[in-house]
Amino acid sequence: MTKIQLGSTGITIEKNGFGCLPIQRLTKEEAARLLRKALDGGMNYFDTARAYSDSEEKLGYAFKGIRDRLVIATKTMAQTAEGMRKDLETSLKTLGTDYIDVYQFHNPAFCPKPGGEDGLYDAALEAKKQGKIRHIAITNHRLAVAREAIDSGLYALLQFPYSYLSGPQEQELVEMCERAGMGFVAMKGMAGGLLRDGTAAAAFMAQQPIVVPIWGVQHEWELDQFLACVKQTPAMTAEYQAVIERDRAELCGDFCRGCGYCMPCPVGIEINSCARMSLMLRRAPAAGWLSERWQGEMKKIEDCLHCGQCAAKCPYGLDTPRLLQDNYRDYWTHL
């Protein structure tokens, strides 16, 4: 196993973490079995969020009575101090714990700071003094907010999308965190489902000394793949490097990451799937994406108002309406 210190927190964890968003789709018992298997296999960093429906509840159920064996990170999307305090109390209750190791502001459009009108950071400091949270952190999809958070010196760690498809901007964030003594947690290590070889992805992450990937796991076969990487850190072989180079050649550039922050669409287009449909058809079994249901979803693109709302909200600065039109044209060639 590869142990890593989470920034300057003093917390030591297994380098490969568990992302708890997908367990929303499992039953309580299925989720608990998967979570316990992950812990028994060596994973001890579990990342969830108040916004992930019943994910916190399932985590609390799975680890009842063994809280001291794991590190819990959760998040709040609150915009006010009052909202944050309410979220925190709910998280403590659903997780079945009296403290949270890493409490994160969940993709705010700004960088919360002491004295801000929103009161978020001051409320977090208050909760820290009360012992309810141990470290304050932030997640984001916006480069400007991420840079400001690092420069502020206020946060124990940054969580940001990062995979072997990432560009120099994301790599710069990793290097900035390292210089600042901050932890860096990588969400979307499989690029939102575009990458197919988890071992190649883990081999890439193993080369990044401070990066902690949180693998989003829903199926046992996915977990087994990553637990094998926990047991023995995968070396970067010529075979894995070839996989990475092929994926970079095919996928790098202006592609939709599927984060969903462009939503909702005023005419009901499922933008976060439709804007990357061409990639999904090439990367995953096509039959499911060519179903009657998805044909109907893709036809909604015909109703696009070109209002620009989705592009304005895209944290990656993508021309989302153009991506929708390009994917619309390509989609029908597969039928």
C-alpha positions in Angstrom: 0.0 0.0 0.0 1.1 3.6 -0.6 0.5 6.0 2.3 0.3 9.7 1.7 0.0 12.7 4.1 -3.0 14.9 3.2 -1.2 18.2 2.7 -0.2 19.6 6.1 -3.2 18.2 8.0 -1.2 15.4 9.7 -3.7 12.9 8.3 -2.1 9.9 6.7 -4.3 7.9 4.2 -4.0 5.3 1.5 -3.3 7.2 -1.7 -6.4 5.7 -3.5 -9.6 7.1 -2.0 -13.3 6.1 -2.5 -15.7 8.5 -4.1 -19.1 8.0 -2.7 -21.3 9.7 -5.3 -22.2 6.5 -7.2 -23.4 4.6 -4.2 -26.6 6.6 -4.4 -27.6 4.1 -7.1 -27.2 1.1 -4.8 -29.4 -0.3 -2.1 -28.4 0.3 1.5 -27.1 -3.2 1.9 -25.3 -3.2 -1.4 -23.6 0.0 -0.6 -22.6 -1.1 2.8 -21.0 -4.3 1.5 -19.0 -2.4 -1.1 -17.9 0.2 1.4 -16.8 -2.4 3.9 -14.9 -4.3 1.3 -13.1 -1.1 0.3 -12.1 -0.4 3.9 -11.0 -4.0 4.5 -9.0 -3.8 1.2 -7.0 -0.8 2.4 -8.9 2.3 1.4 -9.5 4.6 4.3 -10.4 8.0 2.7 -14.1 8.3 1.9 -15.5 11.4 0.1 -19.2 12.2 0.1 -21.5 15.2 0.1 -24.7 16.5 1.5 -25.9 16.9 -2.1 -25.4 13.2 -2.8 -28.9 12.2 -1.7 -28.5 9.3 0.7 -24.8 8.7 0.3 -23.9 10.0 3.7 -26.6 7.9 5.3 -25.2 4.7 3.6 -21.7 5.6 4.7 -22.8 6.0 8.3 -24.7 2.7 8.2 -21.7 0.8 6.7 -19.2 2.1 9.3 -21.2 2.2 12.4 -19.0 1.3 15.4 -15.7 1.6 13.4 -15.5 5.3 12.8 -11.9 5.5 14.0 -10.7 3.3 11.1 -11.5 5.8 8.4 -11.2 9.4 7.3 -14.4 11.1 6.2 -14.7 14.1 3.9 -18.1 15.6 3.1 -19.3 18.9 1.5 -21.9 21.6 1.8 -23.4 23.6 -1.1 -24.8 26.2 1.4 -24.5 29.9 0.4 -25.0 31.3 3.9 -23.6 30.6 7.4 -27.0 29.5 8.6 -27.3 27.1 5.7 -23.9 25.7 6.4 -24.6 25.1 10.0 -27.8 23.3 9.1 -26.0 21.1 6.5 -23.2 20.3 9.0 -25.6 19.1 11.7 -27.5 17.0 9.1 -24.2 15.5 7.9 -23.1 14.6 11.5 -26.4 12.9 12.1 -26.6 10.9 8.9 -22.9 9.9 9.0 -23.3 8.8 12.6 -20.3 10.8 13.9 -19.6 13.7 16.1 -16.8 15.1 13.9 -15.9 15.3 10.2 -12.3 15.1 9.2 -12.4 17.3 6.1 -15.4 19.6 5.5 -15.5 21.1 2.0 -17.3 24.0 0.4 -18.9 22.3 -2.6 -18.0 24.1 -5.8 -18.8 27.7 -4.8 -18.7 30.4 -7.5 -16.4 32.4 -5.2 -13.7 31.7 -2.7 -15.2 31.9 0.9 -13.0 34.0 3.2 -13.1 35.3 6.8 -15.3 38.4 7.1 -17.2 37.6 3.9 -20.9 38.7 3.7 -21.9 35.1 3.1 -20.4 34.1 6.5 -19.4 30.7 5.3 -15.8 30.6 6.3 -16.4 32.2 9.7 -19.1 29.5 10.3 -16.6 26.8 9.4 -14.1 28.3 11.8 -16.6 28.3 14.5 -17.5 24.6 13.8 -13.7 23.8 13.9 -13.3 25.4 17.3 -16.3 23.3 18.5 -14.5 20.2 17.3 -17.2 19.3 14.8 -14.8 19.6 11.8 -11.1 19.2 11.8 -10.0 20.7 8.5 -11.6 23.2 6.1 -11.3 22.5 2.4 -12.8 23.5 -0.9 -13.9 21.8 -4.2 -14.2 23.5 -7.5 -14.4 23.3 -11.3 -13.2 26.9 -11.9 -9.5 27.6 -12.4 -9.8 31.2 -11.1 -11.5 30.1 -7.8 -9.1 27.2 -7.3 -6.1 29.5 -7.7 -7.6 32.1 -5.3 -8.2 29.4 -2.8 -4.6 28.2 -3.0 -3.2 31.7 -2.8 -5.4 32.5 0.2 -3.7 30.0 2.5 -7.1 29.3 4.1 -7.6 25.7 3.0 -6.2 22.4 3.9 -6.8 20.9 0.5 -8.3 21.5 -2.9 -10.5 19.0 -4.7 -10.5 19.5 -8.5 -11.1 17.5 -11.7 -7.8 15.8 -12.6 -6.9 12.8 -14.8 -4.3 12.0 -17.5 -6.5 14.0 -19.9 -5.9 17.1 -17.9 -3.9 20.0 -19.4 -1.2 22.3 -18.1 -3.7 24.4 -16.2 -4.7 21.5 -13.9 -1.1 20.4 -13.5 -0.2 24.0 -12.4 -2.8 23.7 -9.7 -1.2 20.5 -8.4 2.2 22.2 -8.3 0.7 25.3 -6.6 -0.8 23.0 -3.9 2.5 21.2 -3.4 4.3 24.5 -2.9 1.6 25.8 -0.5 1.7 22.6 1.5 -2.0 21.9 0.6 -3.4 18.5 -0.3 -4.8 17.9 -3.8 -7.7 15.5 -4.2 -8.5 14.4 -7.7 -12.2 14.1 -8.7 -13.1 12.6 -12.1 -9.9 10.5 -12.3 -11.6 8.5 -15.0 -12.7 11.8 -16.8 -16.3 11.3 -16.1 -16.4 7.8 -17.6 -14.5 8.5 -20.7 -11.5 6.5 -19.6 -11.8 2.7 -19.5 -8.6 1.4 -18.0 -8.6 2.0 -14.3 -5.1 0.5 -13.8 -3.6 2.8 -16.3 -5.3 5.7 -14.6 -4.0 4.5 -11.2 -0.5 4.2 -12.6 -0.6 7.8 -13.8 -1.9 8.9 -10.4 0.9 7.0 -8.7 3.4 9.3 -10.4 1.8 12.4 -8.8 3.3 12.5 -5.3 0.6 14.7 -3.6 -2.5 13.7 -5.6 -5.2 11.6 -3.9 -7.6 10.2 -6.5 -11.1 9.4 -5.2 -12.4 6.7 -7.5 -16.1 6.8 -8.1 -17.2 3.2 -7.5 -20.6 1.6 -8.1 -19.8 -2.0 -9.2 -17.7 -4.6 -7.4 -15.6 -5.2 -10.4 -14.6 -1.5 -10.4 -13.7 -1.7 -6.7 -11.6 -4.9 -7.3 -9.6 -3.1 -10.0 -8.7 -0.3 -7.6 -8.1 -2.5 -4.6 -5.5 -4.4 -6.7 -3.8 -1.0 -7.1 -4.0 -0.5 -3.4 -2.4 -3.9 -2.7 0.4 -3.2 -5.2 1.0 0.2 -6.7 1.0 -0.2 -10.5 4.2 0.8 -12.3 3.9 2.9 -15.4 4.6 0.3 -18.1 5.0 0.8 -21.8 1.6 -0.8 -22.2 -0.1 1.7 -19.9 1.7 4.6 -21.4 0.4 3.5 -24.8 -3.1 3.4 -23.5 -2.7 6.9 -22.1 -1.2 8.3 -25.3 -4.1 6.8 -27.4 -6.7 8.3 -25.1 -5.0 11.7 -25.1 -4.9 11.7 -28.9 -8.6 10.8 -29.1 -10.0 12.8 -26.2 -7.9 15.8 -25.2 -9.2 19.2 -26.1 -12.6 20.8 -26.0 -14.7 18.0 -24.6 -17.6 18.0 -22.2 -16.6 16.6 -18.8 -20.2 15.8 -17.9 -20.1 17.8 -14.6 -23.6 19.1 -15.1 -23.1 22.7 -13.9 -24.6 23.9 -17.2 -27.9 22.5 -16.2 -30.9 22.9 -16.2 -31.6 23.7 -19.8 -34.7 25.8 -20.4 -35.9 23.4 -23.1 -34.9 20.2 -21.2 -31.8 19.1 -23.1 -29.7 16.7 -20.9 -26.6 18.7 -21.8 -24.1 16.9 -19.7 -24.8 13.7 -21.7 -25.8 15.0 -25.1 -22.7 17.3 -25.4 -20.4 14.4 -25.2 -22.5 11.7 -26.9 -20.0 11.1 -29.7 -17.3 10.3 -27.2 -19.5 8.0 -25.3 -20.4 6.1 -28.4 -16.8 5.5 -29.1 -15.8 4.7 -25.5 -18.6 2.5 -24.2 -21.0 -0.1 -25.7 -23.0 1.9 -28.2 -26.3 0.0 -28.0 -27.5 1.7 -24.8 -26.8 5.1 -26.1 -28.7 4.4 -29.4 -31.8 3.4 -27.6 -35.2 5.0 -28.2 -34.9 6.9 -25.0 -31.5 8.5 -26.0 -32.8 9.2 -29.6 -35.5 11.3 -27.9 -33.0 13.1 -25.7 -30.8 13.9 -28.7 -33.7 15.2 -30.7 -34.3 17.8 -28.0 -31.2 19.6 -29.4 -33.3 20.7 -32.3 -35.2 22.9 -29.8 -32.0 24.7 -28.6 -32.7 28.4 -28.1 -29.0 29.3 -28.4 -29.6 31.4 -25.3 -26.0 31.0 -24.1 -27.0 30.1 -20.5 -25.1 26.7 -20.7 -22.0 28.3 -22.1 -22.0 31.0 -19.5 -22.2 28.5 -16.7 -19.6 26.1 -18.1 -16.6 26.1 -15.7 -14.3 25.0 -18.5 -15.3 27.8 -20.9 -16.6 25.5 -23.5 -18.8 26.6 -26.5 -21.6 24.2 -25.3 -24.2 25.0 -28.0 -21.6 24.2 -30.7 -20.7 20.9 -28.9 -24.4 20.0 -28.8 -24.8 20.7 -32.5 -21.6 18.7 -33.4 -22.8 15.7 -31.3 -26.3 15.9 -32.8 -24.9 15.6 -36.3 -22.6 12.8 -35.4 -25.2 10.9 -33.5 -27.5 10.1 -36.3 -24.7 8.7 -38.5 -24.4 5.8 -36.0 -28.0 4.7 -36.5 
